Amino acid sequence: MNPGRFLISVGLFLILLGLLFLLFFRGEGPGRLPFDVVISKGNIRIYIFLGTSVLLSLLLTLLFHILYTLGRK
């Protein structure tokens, strides 16, 4: 695969990901998705990002599949 095409593809993906963060998280950041767990007790907070990690895994799998498909042509 051409390195220029690869960098453009990664750049477009990052722009799309940034727009999704702006639209859906509204400044509160990830951690408010379903299956994300926040445990607070006193001054201690524990964040377990199950929903975020599943979403990120799906997005990265889709990105790598697209890049692999483009690279084979």
DSSP file (Angstrom, degrees, kcal/mol; ACC not computed):
  #  RESIDUE AA STRUCTURE BP1 BP2  ACC     N-H-->O    O-->H-N    N-H-->O    O-->H-N    TCO  KAPPA ALPHA  PHI   PSI    X-CA   Y-CA   Z-CA
    1    1 A M              0   0    0      0, 0.0    70,-0.1     0, 0.0    71,-0.0   0.000 360.0 360.0 360.0 143.4    0.0    0.0    0.0
    2    2 A N     >  -     0   0    0      1,-0.1     4,-2.1     2,-0.0     3,-0.2  -0.509 360.0-138.5 -67.7 128.4    1.1    3.5   -0.8
    3    3 A P  H  > S+     0   0    0      0, 0.0     4,-2.4     0, 0.0     5,-0.2   0.843 102.5  55.8 -60.9 -32.5    2.3    5.3    2.4
    4    4 A G  H  > S+     0   0    0      2,-0.2     4,-2.2     1,-0.2     5,-0.2   0.922 108.0  46.8 -65.1 -43.6    0.6    8.5    1.3
    5    5 A R  H  > S+     0   0    0      1,-0.2     4,-2.6     2,-0.2    -1,-0.2   0.902 111.4  52.6 -63.0 -40.6   -2.8    6.8    0.9
    6    6 A F  H  X S+     0   0    0     -4,-2.1     4,-2.5     2,-0.2    -2,-0.2   0.935 110.2  46.6 -61.9 -46.7   -2.4    5.1    4.3
    7    7 A L  H  X S+     0   0    0     -4,-2.4     4,-2.4     1,-0.2    -1,-0.2   0.880 112.5  50.3 -65.4 -37.7   -1.7    8.4    6.1
    8    8 A I  H  X S+     0   0    0     -4,-2.2     4,-2.5     2,-0.2    -1,-0.2   0.915 111.2  49.4 -64.9 -41.6   -4.6   10.1    4.4
    9    9 A S  H  X S+     0   0    0     -4,-2.6     4,-2.1     2,-0.2    -2,-0.2   0.918 112.7  46.3 -63.3 -44.2   -6.9    7.2    5.4
   10   10 A V  H  X S+     0   0    0     -4,-2.5     4,-2.4     2,-0.2    -1,-0.2   0.904 112.6  51.4 -65.4 -40.6   -5.7    7.3    9.0
   11   11 A G  H  X S+     0   0    0     -4,-2.4     4,-2.2     2,-0.2    -2,-0.2   0.912 110.2  48.0 -62.7 -43.4   -6.1   11.1    9.0
   12   12 A L  H  X S+     0   0    0     -4,-2.5     4,-2.4     1,-0.2    -1,-0.2   0.889 111.0  51.8 -64.4 -38.4   -9.7   10.9    7.7
   13   13 A F  H  X S+     0   0    0     -4,-2.1     4,-2.6     2,-0.2    -2,-0.2   0.914 109.7  49.0 -63.8 -42.0  -10.5    8.3   10.3
   14   14 A L  H  X S+     0   0    0     -4,-2.4     4,-2.3     2,-0.2    -2,-0.2   0.874 110.3  51.0 -66.7 -36.5   -9.2   10.5   13.1
   15   15 A I  H  X S+     0   0    0     -4,-2.2     4,-2.3     2,-0.2    -1,-0.2   0.930 111.8  47.5 -64.0 -44.8  -11.2   13.4   11.8
   16   16 A L  H  X S+     0   0    0     -4,-2.4     4,-2.2     1,-0.2    -2,-0.2   0.905 111.7  50.2 -62.3 -42.3  -14.3   11.3   11.8
   17   17 A L  H  X S+     0   0    0     -4,-2.6     4,-2.1     1,-0.2    -1,-0.2   0.899 109.9  51.1 -63.5 -40.7  -13.6   10.0   15.2
   18   18 A G  H  X S+     0   0    0     -4,-2.3     4,-2.2     2,-0.2    -2,-0.2   0.894 109.4  50.0 -63.4 -40.8  -13.1   13.6   16.5
   19   19 A L  H  X S+     0   0    0     -4,-2.3     4,-2.2     2,-0.2    -1,-0.2   0.890 109.0  52.2 -65.1 -38.6  -16.4   14.6   15.0
   20   20 A L  H  X S+     0   0    0     -4,-2.2     4,-2.7     2,-0.2     5,-0.4   0.907 109.0  50.3 -63.3 -40.8  -18.1   11.7   16.7
   21   21 A F  H  X>S+     0   0    0     -4,-2.1     4,-2.0     1,-0.2     5,-0.7   0.915 111.2  48.8 -62.7 -42.2  -16.6   12.7   20.0
   22   22 A L  H  X5S+     0   0    0     -4,-2.2     4,-0.5     1,-0.2    -2,-0.2   0.886 116.2  43.0 -64.7 -37.8  -17.8   16.3   19.6
   23   23 A L  H  <5S+     0   0    0     -4,-2.2    -2,-0.2    -5,-0.1    -1,-0.2   0.899 125.2  28.4 -75.9 -40.5  -21.3   15.2   18.6
   24   24 A F  H  <5S+     0   0    0     -4,-2.7    -3,-0.2    -5,-0.2    -2,-0.2   0.752 122.0  41.7 -99.4 -25.1  -21.9   12.4   21.2
   25   25 A F  H ><5S-     0   0    0     -4,-2.0     3,-2.3    -5,-0.4    -3,-0.2   0.712  75.7-159.3-101.7 -20.2  -19.9   13.2   24.3
   26   26 A R  T 3<<S-     0   0    0     -5,-0.7    -4,-0.1    -4,-0.5    -3,-0.1   0.819  71.8 -49.2  48.5  44.0  -20.5   17.0   24.6
   27   27 A G  T 3  S+     0   0    0     -6,-0.3    -1,-0.3     1,-0.1    -5,-0.1   0.310 122.1  96.5  85.5  -9.4  -17.4   17.7   26.7
   28   28 A E  S <  S-     0   0    0     -3,-2.3    -2,-0.1     1,-0.1    -1,-0.1   0.606  80.3-140.0 -89.2  -9.7  -18.0   15.0   29.3
   29   29 A G        -     0   0    0     -8,-0.2     3,-0.3    -4,-0.2    -1,-0.1   0.068  37.5 -43.1  77.6 168.6  -15.6   12.6   27.6
   30   30 A P  S    S+     0   0    0      0, 0.0    19,-0.0     0, 0.0    -5,-0.0  -0.270 100.8  83.2 -64.9 159.3  -16.1    8.9   27.1
   31   31 A G        +     0   0    0      3,-0.1    17,-0.1    17,-0.0    19,-0.1   0.359  69.3  83.9 123.3  -1.9  -17.4    7.0   30.1
   32   32 A R        +     0   0    0     -3,-0.3     3,-0.1     2,-0.1    -3,-0.0   0.213  63.2 112.2-113.1  12.5  -21.1    7.6   29.7
   33   33 A L  S >  S-     0   0    0      1,-0.1     3,-1.8     2,-0.0    18,-0.2  -0.426  83.1 -81.9 -79.2 159.8  -21.8    4.8   27.3
   34   34 A P  T 3  S+     0   0    0      0, 0.0    -1,-0.1     0, 0.0     3,-0.1  -0.349 118.1  24.6 -58.9 145.4  -23.8    1.8   28.3
   35   35 A F  T 3  S+     0   0    0      1,-0.3    15,-0.7    15,-0.1     2,-0.5   0.428  88.0 127.7  73.5   3.9  -21.8   -0.8   30.2
   36   36 A D  E <   -A   49   0A   0     -3,-1.8     2,-0.5    14,-0.2    -1,-0.3  -0.784  48.5-152.3 -84.2 132.5  -19.3    1.8   31.4
   37   37 A V  E     -A   48   0A   0     11,-3.0    11,-3.1    -2,-0.5     2,-0.5  -0.903  16.3-173.4-114.1 131.2  -19.0    1.5   35.1
   38   38 A V  E     -A   47   0A   0     -2,-0.5     2,-0.6     9,-0.2     9,-0.2  -0.988   5.5-168.4-122.1 121.6  -18.1    4.3   37.5
   39   39 A I  E     -A   46   0A   0      7,-2.9     7,-2.7    -2,-0.5     2,-0.5  -0.948   7.2-175.9-112.1 119.9  -17.6    3.3   41.2
   40   40 A S  E     +A   45   0A   0     -2,-0.6     2,-0.3     5,-0.2     5,-0.2  -0.959  12.8 162.6-119.2 130.8  -17.3    6.2   43.6
   41   41 A K  E >   -A   44   0A   0      3,-2.6     3,-1.8    -2,-0.5     2,-0.3  -0.847  67.0 -51.5-146.3 107.7  -16.6    5.9   47.3
   42   42 A G  T 3  S-     0   0    0     -2,-0.3    -1,-0.0     1,-0.3     0, 0.0  -0.494 123.0 -15.5  66.2-125.6  -15.5    8.9   49.2
   43   43 A N  T 3  S+     0   0    0     -2,-0.3     2,-0.5    -3,-0.1    -1,-0.3   0.338 119.2  93.9 -92.0   6.2  -12.6   10.5   47.4
   44   44 A I  E <   -A   41   0A   0     -3,-1.8    -3,-2.6     2,-0.0     2,-0.4  -0.862  49.0-178.2-107.5 131.5  -11.9    7.4   45.2
   45   45 A R  E     -A   40   0A   0     -2,-0.5     2,-0.5    -5,-0.2    -5,-0.2  -0.995   6.0-166.9-126.6 133.9  -13.3    6.9   41.7
   46   46 A I  E     -A   39   0A   0     -7,-2.7    -7,-2.9    -2,-0.4     2,-0.5  -0.984   5.5-160.9-121.0 126.4  -12.8    3.9   39.6
   47   47 A Y  E     -A   38   0A   0     -2,-0.5     2,-0.5    -9,-0.2    -9,-0.2  -0.920   7.5-174.5-109.2 128.9  -13.7    3.9   35.9
   48   48 A I  E     -A   37   0A   0    -11,-3.1   -11,-3.0    -2,-0.5     2,-1.4  -0.954  10.1-160.4-123.1 109.4  -14.2    0.7   34.0
   49   49 A F  E  >  +A   36   0A   0     -2,-0.5     4,-1.6   -13,-0.2   -13,-0.2  -0.544  34.8 144.2 -94.0  70.4  -14.8    1.4   30.3
   50   50 A L  H  > S+     0   0    0     -2,-1.4     4,-2.0   -15,-0.7   -14,-0.2   0.950  76.2  42.5 -72.6 -49.1  -16.4   -1.7   29.0
   51   51 A G  H  > S+     0   0    0     -3,-0.3     4,-2.3   -18,-0.2     5,-0.2   0.893 115.4  50.3 -64.6 -40.5  -18.8    0.0   26.5
   52   52 A T  H  > S+     0   0    0      1,-0.2     4,-2.7     2,-0.2    -1,-0.2   0.903 110.1  49.6 -64.7 -41.6  -16.1    2.4   25.3
   53   53 A S  H  X S+     0   0    0     -4,-1.6     4,-2.1     2,-0.2    -1,-0.2   0.867 111.0  49.4 -68.8 -34.9  -13.6   -0.4   24.8
   54   54 A V  H  X S+     0   0    0     -4,-2.0     4,-2.3     2,-0.2    -2,-0.2   0.927 113.1  47.1 -67.2 -43.7  -16.1   -2.5   22.8
   55   55 A L  H  X S+     0   0    0     -4,-2.3     4,-2.4     2,-0.2    -2,-0.2   0.920 113.2  48.3 -62.5 -44.5  -16.9    0.5   20.6
   56   56 A L  H  X S+     0   0    0     -4,-2.7     4,-2.6     1,-0.2     5,-0.2   0.892 110.2  52.3 -63.1 -40.2  -13.3    1.3   20.1
   57   57 A S  H  X S+     0   0    0     -4,-2.1     4,-2.3     2,-0.2    -1,-0.2   0.914 110.3  48.0 -62.6 -43.4  -12.6   -2.3   19.2
   58   58 A L  H  X S+     0   0    0     -4,-2.3     4,-2.3     2,-0.2    -2,-0.2   0.917 112.7  48.4 -63.5 -43.3  -15.4   -2.3   16.6
   59   59 A L  H  X S+     0   0    0     -4,-2.4     4,-2.4     2,-0.2    -2,-0.2   0.914 113.3  46.5 -64.6 -43.0  -14.2    1.0   15.1
   60   60 A L  H  X S+     0   0    0     -4,-2.6     4,-2.7     2,-0.2     5,-0.2   0.877 110.9  52.6 -67.9 -37.1  -10.6   -0.1   14.8
   61   61 A T  H  X S+     0   0    0     -4,-2.3     4,-2.0    -5,-0.2    -2,-0.2   0.922 111.4  47.0 -62.3 -43.4  -11.6   -3.5   13.4
   62   62 A L  H  X S+     0   0    0     -4,-2.3     4,-2.3     2,-0.2    -2,-0.2   0.916 112.4  50.2 -63.2 -44.0  -13.6   -1.7   10.7
   63   63 A L  H  X S+     0   0    0     -4,-2.4     4,-2.6     1,-0.2    -2,-0.2   0.937 112.5  45.6 -60.4 -48.1  -10.7    0.7   10.0
   64   64 A F  H  X S+     0   0    0     -4,-2.7     4,-2.3     1,-0.2    -1,-0.2   0.847 111.5  53.0 -68.1 -32.5   -8.2   -2.1    9.6
   65   65 A H  H  X S+     0   0    0     -4,-2.0     4,-2.4    -5,-0.2    -1,-0.2   0.922 111.2  46.3 -65.5 -43.2  -10.6   -4.1    7.4
   66   66 A I  H  X S+     0   0    0     -4,-2.3     4,-2.5     2,-0.2    -2,-0.2   0.925 114.0  47.9 -64.7 -44.2  -11.0   -1.1    5.1
   67   67 A L  H  X S+     0   0    0     -4,-2.6     4,-2.0     1,-0.2    -2,-0.2   0.889 112.2  49.7 -65.1 -38.2   -7.3   -0.4    5.0
   68   68 A Y  H  X S+     0   0    0     -4,-2.3     4,-1.3     2,-0.2    -1,-0.2   0.910 111.6  48.6 -65.2 -42.3   -6.6   -4.1    4.3
   69   69 A T  H  X S+     0   0    0     -4,-2.4     4,-0.6     1,-0.2     3,-0.3   0.904 112.8  47.4 -65.6 -41.6   -9.1   -4.1    1.5
   70   70 A L  H >< S+     0   0    0     -4,-2.5     3,-0.6     1,-0.2    -1,-0.2   0.848 109.4  55.3 -67.0 -33.7   -7.7   -1.0   -0.1
   71   71 A G  H 3< S+     0   0    0     -4,-2.0    -1,-0.2     1,-0.2    -2,-0.2   0.761 101.6  56.9 -71.7 -25.6   -4.2   -2.3    0.2
   72   72 A R  H 3<        0   0    0     -4,-1.3    -1,-0.2    -3,-0.3    -2,-0.2   0.674 360.0 360.0 -79.8 -16.5   -5.0   -5.5   -1.7
   73   73 A K    <<        0   0    0     -4,-0.6    -1,-0.2    -3,-0.6    -2,-0.1   0.478 360.0 360.0 -82.0 360.0   -6.3   -3.6   -4.8
